[in-house]
């Protein structure tokens, strides 16, 4: 087991970095409020390459990375990463781990667990982590297959910096402060179900402007909106058609964007759960028949950025379904120039359209 102890000097560095990040983010929002951000860099959780990479749109070159490719979690490695978010100069990374039989993992019997959520600086130093490297559990400072996380300073009745984590195999979404205390939770730990305070493989959670929490309840084939007190107020299934809700976000116009993974579809529904837009990722000649897309986020320019997992690419499509940007070769995994291997998450840096902004609404 590799355990990283967060010393007082590192905590001071983290506090200073968060302060600087907040100021930088505020400046960024002000600077880009009226500007197109089409040429912004893309941050990709390159799952089976065991790395997070920042990609320059124009050159397709990797300009920053965390993860040395090892399938053992450590101070410079991350295994089976499913999610990454840049806030200011810091990067939040979910080290999910890889089950046996999938690429990027040499242990075909036990798999390659990670079970950490990390905050790293631009030098690749870990400033904070929740969870213990390679150890799955539900006790203090333990996670089991964390698939998504976000940093925020605004959560109902809780003040200061927190990290919201979709702790999938523990069947819960938890809010953790930087002192590693769980201060809010939805879902009964270790209990899967679809009843009150129950989830079945939650795959993402976002905090909405109204203070509610939007959860992609993957294996229940639904997206739910719950209050901070755990009351279910809305449910979205694209009129009963969603299968494998991998991600969901609330768009500025009130619609909900759902990554409908098992249907190889991205679907946008209105407030009445009626589909108003959709895109299928397996329709292109040469596509993997079941690419199982895992993340779709709406960009400021109105396009949609899609992590087309088993097509080994990230694509940006417009409202007409035309592809306007691609990173990675269709259904051709790799780690070289303009190549990805099972990308699970991609976001345009600085664009939090539909997502929970780290430093408040």
N, C-alpha and C positions, 0 to 999 in steps of 0.2 A: 504494500500500500504506500502510495506517495501522498504525503500530506504537506500542504504549504501553510506555514504559520504566518499570520499577518502581524508583524511587529509594529510597535508604536511609530517608528520612523516611516514605515510604509503607509500606515494609516494617515499620518500627517501629509504624506505625498498624495494620497488619494483625496483627502479633504481639499488640498490646494488644487489638485487637478480638476475636481468637481466644480470648484469655484470658478476656475479659469474656463472650464468647459461651458458653464452657464453663461458667462459673459460673452464667450465666443459664439455660442448658439444664438443669443439675442441679437448680436451684430449680424450674424448670417441671415436670420429671418428678416431683419430690417433691410438688408442689402438686396435680398432676392424677392421681396414681396411682390414687386411689379415686373419681375423678369422671368423669362423662360429659363428652365433649368435642364433643358434637353441634353446638354453636354456634361452633366454631372457624372462623377465616377460612380460605379456600381460596386456595392459590397456583397459578396457571394459566400454563403456557407457551402463550400465544395465538399460535400458529405464524404464520399468514398476516397477522396484524396487527403482526408484528414487535415483540412486546412480551411482558413478563412482568407479570402483574397479580395483586394480592392483592384478593380479593373478600370483602366482608362477607356472611355467609350470610343475615342477616335483611333487609338492605336491597338486596342485589345490587349495591351500589355498589363502584366501584374505590377502595380506600383507600391503595394504594401501587402504583407501577409503575416498571419500568425499560424503556426503549426508546421512542424518539420516533417510531417508525413508519417511519423511513427504511430503504430496502433496500440501503444502503451501511453496512458495519460501521464503528463509530467509538467514541469515548469515551462517547457517550450513546445509542448505538443498538445493536441486536442484530437479526440477520436470521434468519428461519426458525427461531426457537428451539424446540427439541424437549424441553427438560427444565429444571426449576428445583427447587431445594431450599432451604428456609430453615433455617439453624442458628444459634441465638441471634439476634443482630441482623443477621447477614450472609446474603446470598443467593448461591447457586451457580447459574450459568446456562450452559447449553450453546447456543452460537450455531452452529447446524448449517448454515444457509444454505438457499436455496430453488432447486430445479432450474428450468430454463426451462419456461414453460407453466403454472406454478401461480400462484395468487393471491399478492399481496404482493411480486412481483418484476417490475420494469419491463423487464428485459433478457430478451427472448424467445429470444435466441440462446445466450447464454453462461450464463444463470442469474445468481443473486445469492449468491455464496459468503460465508461468514463464517469458519468454521473456528477458533473460539476457545471456550475454557471460561473463564468469568469468575467472580471473587468480587467482589461489589459491596456497599457499605455502604448504610445506610438512606437516605443522601442521594443515592444513585445514582452514587457515585464508584467507579471500578474500582480495587480494592486489589491485585489479582493476576490475571494471565491466563496461560494456556498456549495457544500457537498464535498465528499472525500474521493480522491482519485481512485477509480476502479472499484469503489464500494457502493453497493446499492442498499438502501434502507430508508426508513421513515422516521428515524430518531432525530435528535438535535444535530444540525449540520449534516443532514443526509438527504439524498435524492435518489429516485429510481427512474431513469430514462427521462430527464428533463428535455423537452422538445422545443421549448420557446421561452424567451424571457424578454422583459422590457424594463428600462430604467425610468423612474418617474419621481417627481417631487410633489405630486398632487394626487391624493387618494382620499375619499371621504373619511373624515375623522382621524386621519393619520397624517402627520406633518414631517417634513424632512425627506431625505433621500431613501427610496425603497426600490426593491426589485420584485416584479411580479413574475412568477414562474409557473408554467404549465408542467407539472410533475406527473407525467403521463402514467407510468406503471403504478404510482401510488394513488391514482384516480382522484387527483385534487389539483386545484389552483391555489397557490399560496403567495402571500405578500410577506417579504422578508426585509427587515431593516438592515442597515450596514453593520449592526452589532450581531447579526445572524439570529435574530429572534423572529419567529413567525407571529405576525400581528393580525393576520386575517386569512381566512381559508374558506373556499367553497369546494364541496365534495368530501365525502367521508373517507378518511385514509384507508386505502386497501380494499374498499368496497365498491364494486362496479354495479351500476344500475341506472335506471332512468326516472327514479322517484325524486322526492324532495331531497335536496342536498346530496344528489348522487350524479356521478359522471361515469362514462365508459370510454377510457382512453382519450382524455382531453388533449387536444393538439395545439391550441393557442388560446390566449386571452388578451383582450384589449379593454382599457378603461375609456368609457365614452365621456363626452362633454357633460352629460347629465348625471354623471357619477355612477352609472350602472356599469356592469362588466359584461362584455360580449365574449362568449366562450364557444369555440368550435369543439363540440362534443362528438369526436370523430366516429366512434363505433356505435353511437346512438343515432347516427345519420341525421344530425340536427345541429343548428346553431341556436344557442339560448342567450337571452339577455336577462341578467339577474340584478337585483338591487344589492347594496352593501350588506343588507340584512338577510340576504339569501332567498329573497322572494322571486320566483320566476314570473316575469312580466310579459315576455314575448318569446316566440319560437319560430325559427325559419327552417324550412325544408324544401323550398322551391316547389311547393304544393305536393310534397310527398315523394319527390324524385331524387333527392340528394342521397348519395351513397359514399360514405367516408368523407366527412367534413373536416378537411385538413387545415383550413384557415378561414377567418372571417374578419371583415373590417366594416366600419360604418362610414359611408361616403358623405361628403359635405351636403349633398342634396337629400340625405336621409335614407337612401337606398343602402342595402347591405350586399357586399361583394363576398362570395363564397367560393372557395376552392373545393370543388366537388370531385375529389381525387379518383374514386373508383369508376366514375363515369368519364374520366379524362376530360373534364369540363370545368370552365370557369363560368359561374352564373351570377348575375346581379339581379336581386329581387327588390321590389318596392316594399312599402310598409305593410302591405296586405299579403306578402309572400308570393307575389306574382312575378315570374321571370320577365325581365325587360331587356336583357342582353345576355348573350352567352358566346363562348368560344371553346372549340374542341381542339385539344393539342395532338390528337392522333390522326388527323385528317390528311396530313401532308404525305406525299409519296416518300417512302423510305422510313417513315416513322415507326417506332416501336408500337405494336398494337395496343399496348397498355402502358403508356409512359407514366401514369399516376402522378400528375402535377401536384405539387405540395404547397405552393405559395403563389398568390396573385395579389398585387398591390396596385392601386390606382395612383398614377402620377399626377403632378400638378398640371401637366399639359393635357390631361384627359386620356392619355394612353394607359395601358395596363401592362405591368412588368410581371412576367410569369416564370416561376421556377419549374421547368418542364423536366422533372426528375430523371426518368429513365430514357428520355431522349437526349440526356447529357448536355443540356443547353439552357440558357436563359434567353427569353425572347421578350420584346416589347411589341405589342400590337395596338393599333388604333381602333376606333369605334367601328370601323368597317371590317375589322378582322385582318387588316394588312399588317404584315410583319415589317417593322421599321428599324429594328435592331436585333442582332443575334450575337450572343457570346457562346462559343462551343459549336462543335460539329454535330449535325443531326444523327442521333443514335450511334455516336462514335466516342466512347469514353477515352479520356487521356489526361495527362498532366502537363503537356507541353504548351506551346504557343496557341492561344485561342482554343484551349481544350478544358473541359470540365468532366467530372465523374460523379453523376448522381447529384447535381446541385439541388439542395433542399430549400434554400431561401436566398432571395436577392432583393436588395433595396437600393434606391438611389440615395446617395448620401445627402443629408440635409432636407430631403423631401418626406414629410410626415403626413401627407395627404391621406386621410382616413385612418391613420395610425395614432397611437397615444404619443403625444409629444413629450419628450423627457422633462422639459422645464416648465410645464404648465400650459393651459389653454390660453 
